[in-house]
Amino acid sequence: MIIEGVKLMVIGMAIVYVFLIVLMFSVMLSARLFKDSGAGASAGPVTPVKSRRNVTPVIAAAVKAYRTKRAGDSSS
């Protein structure tokens, strides 16, 4: 009974191992096949990243409002 379980375990692990090897080779093959296909994808104009300077006052106001609310809740 134990021997049959060990056989089943070994067969299952071998199947998973073979599947992972096949998957690895298929990913490597597709990487080689499609290596140059994405070269012209970013030909459009690049938009500048928005400045984060405008976020600081908003965060400060939110923290102040939170602390004011917490101070009001704790005194109740």
DSSP file (Angstrom, degrees, kcal/mol; ACC not computed):
  #  RESIDUE AA STRUCTURE BP1 BP2  ACC     N-H-->O    O-->H-N    N-H-->O    O-->H-N    TCO  KAPPA ALPHA  PHI   PSI    X-CA   Y-CA   Z-CA
    1    1 A M     >        0   0    0      0, 0.0     4,-1.5     0, 0.0     5,-0.1   0.000 360.0 360.0 360.0 -45.4    0.0    0.0    0.0
    2    2 A I  H  >  +     0   0    0      1,-0.2     4,-2.4     2,-0.2     5,-0.2   0.889 360.0  55.9 -68.0 -38.7    2.8    2.4    0.9
    3    3 A I  H  > S+     0   0    0      1,-0.2     4,-2.4     2,-0.2    -1,-0.2   0.886 105.6  51.5 -61.9 -38.7    4.8    1.4   -2.2
    4    4 A E  H  > S+     0   0    0      2,-0.2     4,-2.3     1,-0.2    -1,-0.2   0.885 109.8  50.0 -65.8 -38.2    1.9    2.3   -4.4
    5    5 A G  H  X S+     0   0    0     -4,-1.5     4,-2.3     2,-0.2    -2,-0.2   0.897 110.8  48.9 -65.7 -40.3    1.6    5.7   -2.8
    6    6 A V  H  X S+     0   0    0     -4,-2.4     4,-2.6     2,-0.2    -2,-0.2   0.906 111.1  50.5 -66.3 -40.7    5.3    6.3   -3.3
    7    7 A K  H  X S+     0   0    0     -4,-2.4     4,-2.6     1,-0.2    -2,-0.2   0.925 111.3  48.3 -60.7 -44.8    5.0    5.3   -6.9
    8    8 A L  H  X S+     0   0    0     -4,-2.3     4,-2.4     1,-0.2    -1,-0.2   0.890 111.6  50.3 -63.2 -39.7    2.1    7.6   -7.4
    9    9 A M  H  X S+     0   0    0     -4,-2.3     4,-2.6     2,-0.2    -2,-0.2   0.929 111.7  47.1 -65.0 -44.8    4.0   10.5   -5.8
   10   10 A V  H  X S+     0   0    0     -4,-2.6     4,-2.3     2,-0.2    -2,-0.2   0.909 113.2  48.6 -64.8 -42.2    7.1    9.9   -7.9
   11   11 A I  H  X S+     0   0    0     -4,-2.6     4,-2.3     2,-0.2    -1,-0.2   0.920 112.9  48.3 -63.6 -43.2    5.0    9.7  -11.1
   12   12 A G  H  X S+     0   0    0     -4,-2.4     4,-2.1     1,-0.2    -2,-0.2   0.912 112.5  47.3 -64.2 -43.0    3.2   12.9  -10.2
   13   13 A M  H  X S+     0   0    0     -4,-2.6     4,-2.5     1,-0.2    -1,-0.2   0.878 111.2  52.1 -67.0 -36.4    6.3   14.8   -9.4
   14   14 A A  H  X S+     0   0    0     -4,-2.3     4,-2.6     2,-0.2    -2,-0.2   0.904 109.0  50.1 -65.4 -40.7    8.0   13.6  -12.6
   15   15 A I  H  X S+     0   0    0     -4,-2.3     4,-2.4     2,-0.2    -2,-0.2   0.920 112.5  46.8 -63.3 -43.3    5.0   14.8  -14.6
   16   16 A V  H  X S+     0   0    0     -4,-2.1     4,-2.4     2,-0.2    -2,-0.2   0.916 112.4  50.5 -64.5 -42.5    5.1   18.2  -12.9
   17   17 A Y  H  X S+     0   0    0     -4,-2.5     4,-2.1     2,-0.2    -2,-0.2   0.922 111.8  46.8 -62.3 -45.6    8.9   18.5  -13.5
   18   18 A V  H  X S+     0   0    0     -4,-2.6     4,-2.5     1,-0.2    -1,-0.2   0.902 111.5  51.9 -63.6 -41.2    8.5   17.6  -17.2
   19   19 A F  H  X S+     0   0    0     -4,-2.4     4,-2.5     1,-0.2    -2,-0.2   0.910 109.4  49.6 -61.8 -42.1    5.7   20.1  -17.5
   20   20 A L  H  X S+     0   0    0     -4,-2.4     4,-2.4     2,-0.2    -1,-0.2   0.876 110.4  50.3 -66.4 -36.5    7.8   22.9  -15.9
   21   21 A I  H  X S+     0   0    0     -4,-2.1     4,-2.4     2,-0.2    -2,-0.2   0.928 111.8  47.5 -65.8 -44.3   10.7   22.1  -18.2
   22   22 A V  H  X S+     0   0    0     -4,-2.5     4,-2.2     1,-0.2    -2,-0.2   0.909 112.7  49.8 -62.3 -41.5    8.5   22.2  -21.3
   23   23 A L  H  X S+     0   0    0     -4,-2.5     4,-2.1     2,-0.2    -2,-0.2   0.908 109.8  51.1 -63.1 -42.5    7.0   25.5  -20.0
   24   24 A M  H  X S+     0   0    0     -4,-2.4     4,-2.3     1,-0.2    -2,-0.2   0.926 111.9  46.2 -62.1 -45.6   10.5   27.0  -19.5
   25   25 A F  H  X S+     0   0    0     -4,-2.4     4,-2.4     1,-0.2    -1,-0.2   0.863 111.2  52.3 -67.5 -34.6   11.6   26.1  -23.0
   26   26 A S  H  X S+     0   0    0     -4,-2.2     4,-2.3     2,-0.2    -1,-0.2   0.875 110.2  48.4 -69.1 -35.5    8.4   27.4  -24.5
   27   27 A V  H  X S+     0   0    0     -4,-2.1     4,-2.1     2,-0.2    -2,-0.2   0.913 112.5  48.4 -68.7 -42.0    8.9   30.8  -22.7
   28   28 A M  H  X S+     0   0    0     -4,-2.3     4,-1.8     2,-0.2    -2,-0.2   0.901 112.6  49.0 -64.3 -39.9   12.5   31.0  -23.8
   29   29 A L  H  X S+     0   0    0     -4,-2.4     4,-2.3     1,-0.2    -2,-0.2   0.919 111.5  48.0 -65.8 -43.8   11.5   30.2  -27.4
   30   30 A S  H  X S+     0   0    0     -4,-2.3     4,-2.4     1,-0.2    -1,-0.2   0.853 108.6  55.5 -67.2 -32.5    8.8   32.8  -27.5
   31   31 A A  H  < S+     0   0    0     -4,-2.1    -1,-0.2     1,-0.2    -2,-0.2   0.898 110.9  44.8 -64.5 -39.3   11.2   35.3  -26.0
   32   32 A R  H >< S+     0   0    0     -4,-1.8     3,-0.7     1,-0.2     4,-0.3   0.888 114.3  48.7 -71.0 -37.9   13.6   34.7  -28.9
   33   33 A L  H 3< S+     0   0    0     -4,-2.3     3,-0.3     1,-0.2    -2,-0.2   0.892 120.5  34.7 -68.8 -39.3   10.8   34.8  -31.5
   34   34 A F  T 3< S+     0   0    0     -4,-2.4     4,-0.5     1,-0.2     3,-0.4   0.107  83.0 111.4-105.0  21.6    9.2   38.0  -30.3
   35   35 A K  S <  S+     0   0    0     -3,-0.7     3,-0.4     1,-0.2    -1,-0.2   0.900  87.1  33.3 -63.0 -42.4   12.3   39.8  -29.2
   36   36 A D  S >  S+     0   0    0     -3,-0.3     3,-1.1    -4,-0.3     4,-0.3   0.457  95.7  87.4 -94.8  -1.7   12.2   42.5  -31.9
   37   37 A S  T 3  S+     0   0    0     -3,-0.4     3,-0.3     1,-0.2    -1,-0.2   0.771  88.8  49.0 -72.8 -24.2    8.5   42.8  -32.3
   38   38 A G  T >  S+     0   0    0     -4,-0.5     3,-0.8    -3,-0.4     4,-0.3   0.263  80.7 100.2 -96.3  11.7    8.1   45.4  -29.5
   39   39 A A  T <  S+     0   0    0     -3,-1.1     3,-0.4     1,-0.2    -1,-0.2   0.872  88.2  37.5 -67.8 -37.8   10.9   47.7  -30.8
   40   40 A G  T >  S+     0   0    0     -3,-0.3     3,-0.8    -4,-0.3    -1,-0.2   0.276  89.1  96.9 -97.3  11.5    8.5   50.2  -32.6
   41   41 A A  T <  S+     0   0    0     -3,-0.8     3,-0.4     1,-0.3    -1,-0.2   0.814  81.6  50.4 -72.7 -30.2    5.8   50.2  -30.0
   42   42 A S  T 3  S+     0   0    0     -3,-0.4    -1,-0.3    -4,-0.3    -2,-0.1  -0.190  70.7 117.9-102.8  42.3    6.9   53.3  -28.1
   43   43 A A    <   +     0   0    0     -3,-0.8    -1,-0.2    -2,-0.1    -2,-0.1   0.619  51.9  95.7 -82.0 -13.2    7.2   55.6  -31.1
   44   44 A G  S    S-     0   0    0     -3,-0.4     2,-0.1     1,-0.2    -3,-0.0  -0.181  90.3 -77.0 -74.4 169.3    4.5   58.0  -29.9
   45   45 A P        -     0   0    0      0, 0.0     2,-0.5     0, 0.0    -1,-0.2  -0.374  44.5-125.6 -68.1 145.3    5.2   61.2  -28.0
   46   46 A V        -     0   0    0     -3,-0.1    -4,-0.0    -2,-0.1    -3,-0.0  -0.798  18.3-139.0 -94.2 127.6    6.0   60.8  -24.3
   47   47 A T        -     0   0    0     -2,-0.5     2,-0.0     1,-0.1     0, 0.0  -0.669  25.6-111.0 -85.4 139.7    3.8   62.8  -21.9
   48   48 A P        -     0   0    0      0, 0.0     2,-0.3     0, 0.0    -1,-0.1  -0.335  31.7-107.2 -69.5 151.5    5.6   64.5  -19.0
   49   49 A V        -     0   0    0      1,-0.1     3,-0.1    -2,-0.0     2,-0.0  -0.599  39.1-109.8 -77.7 136.0    5.1   63.2  -15.5
   50   50 A K        -     0   0    0     -2,-0.3     2,-0.1     1,-0.1    -1,-0.1  -0.331  35.8-104.7 -66.5 148.1    2.9   65.5  -13.3
   51   51 A S        -     0   0    0      1,-0.1     3,-0.4    -3,-0.0    -1,-0.1  -0.454  16.5-149.6 -73.0 144.0    4.7   67.4  -10.5
   52   52 A R  S >> S+     0   0    0      1,-0.2     3,-1.0    -2,-0.1     4,-0.7   0.359  77.6  94.4 -94.6   4.9    4.1   66.1   -7.0
   53   53 A R  T 34 S+     0   0    0      1,-0.2     3,-0.5     2,-0.2    -1,-0.2   0.833  80.1  57.3 -65.3 -30.9    4.5   69.6   -5.5
   54   54 A N  T 3> S+     0   0    0     -3,-0.4     4,-0.6     1,-0.2    -1,-0.2   0.644  98.3  62.6 -74.6 -13.6    0.8   70.2   -5.6
   55   55 A V  H <> S+     0   0    0     -3,-1.0     4,-2.4     1,-0.2     5,-0.2   0.799  86.2  72.4 -82.3 -29.4    0.1   67.1   -3.5
   56   56 A T  H  X S+     0   0    0     -4,-0.7     4,-2.4    -3,-0.5     5,-0.2   0.899  97.2  46.4 -58.2 -47.7    1.9   68.2   -0.4
   57   57 A P  H  > S+     0   0    0      0, 0.0     4,-2.3     0, 0.0    -1,-0.2   0.870 112.2  52.5 -63.4 -33.5   -0.6   70.9    0.7
   58   58 A V  H  X S+     0   0    0     -4,-0.6     4,-2.1     2,-0.2    -2,-0.2   0.923 110.7  46.5 -66.6 -43.8   -3.4   68.4    0.2
   59   59 A I  H  X S+     0   0    0     -4,-2.4     4,-2.5     2,-0.2     5,-0.2   0.910 111.8  51.7 -64.5 -41.8   -1.8   65.7    2.3
   60   60 A A  H  X S+     0   0    0     -4,-2.4     4,-2.2    -5,-0.2    -2,-0.2   0.903 110.5  48.2 -61.9 -41.2   -1.0   68.3    5.0
   61   61 A A  H  X S+     0   0    0     -4,-2.3     4,-2.4     2,-0.2    -1,-0.2   0.886 111.4  50.6 -66.8 -38.2   -4.7   69.4    5.1
   62   62 A A  H  X S+     0   0    0     -4,-2.1     4,-2.4     2,-0.2    -2,-0.2   0.906 110.9  48.2 -66.5 -41.0   -5.9   65.8    5.2
   63   63 A V  H  X S+     0   0    0     -4,-2.5     4,-2.7     2,-0.2     5,-0.2   0.912 112.1  49.7 -64.9 -41.7   -3.5   65.0    8.2
   64   64 A K  H  X S+     0   0    0     -4,-2.2     4,-2.3     1,-0.2    -2,-0.2   0.917 111.8  47.9 -63.3 -43.3   -4.7   68.2   10.0
   65   65 A A  H  X S+     0   0    0     -4,-2.4     4,-2.3     2,-0.2    -1,-0.2   0.895 112.3  49.8 -64.9 -39.4   -8.4   67.3    9.5
   66   66 A Y  H  X S+     0   0    0     -4,-2.4     4,-2.7     2,-0.2    -2,-0.2   0.933 112.2  46.7 -63.8 -46.0   -7.7   63.7   10.7
   67   67 A R  H  X S+     0   0    0     -4,-2.7     4,-2.1     2,-0.2    -2,-0.2   0.875 112.1  51.1 -66.1 -36.0   -5.9   64.9   13.8
   68   68 A T  H  X S+     0   0    0     -4,-2.3     4,-1.8    -5,-0.2    -1,-0.2   0.917 112.3  46.6 -65.2 -42.7   -8.7   67.4   14.5
   69   69 A K  H  X S+     0   0    0     -4,-2.3     4,-2.1     1,-0.2    -2,-0.2   0.911 112.2  49.9 -65.8 -42.1  -11.3   64.7   14.2
   70   70 A R  H  X S+     0   0    0     -4,-2.7     4,-1.9     1,-0.2    -1,-0.2   0.871 109.8  51.1 -65.1 -36.9   -9.4   62.3   16.3
   71   71 A A  H  X S+     0   0    0     -4,-2.1     4,-0.9     1,-0.2    -1,-0.2   0.878 111.8  47.7 -67.9 -36.8   -8.9   64.9   19.0
   72   72 A G  H  < S+     0   0    0     -4,-1.8     4,-0.4     1,-0.2    -2,-0.2   0.847 112.3  49.5 -71.2 -34.7  -12.7   65.6   19.0
   73   73 A D  H >< S+     0   0    0     -4,-2.1     3,-0.6     1,-0.2    -2,-0.2   0.841 106.9  53.8 -72.9 -34.3  -13.5   61.9   19.1
   74   74 A S  H 3< S+     0   0    0     -4,-1.9    -1,-0.2     1,-0.2    -2,-0.2   0.767 103.4  56.2 -75.2 -23.7  -11.3   61.1   22.1
   75   75 A S  T 3<        0   0    0     -4,-0.9    -1,-0.2     1,-0.2    -2,-0.2   0.649 360.0 360.0 -81.2 -13.8  -12.8   63.8   24.3
   76   76 A S    <         0   0    0     -3,-0.6    -1,-0.2    -4,-0.4    -2,-0.1   0.475 360.0 360.0 -74.4 360.0  -16.3   62.4   23.9
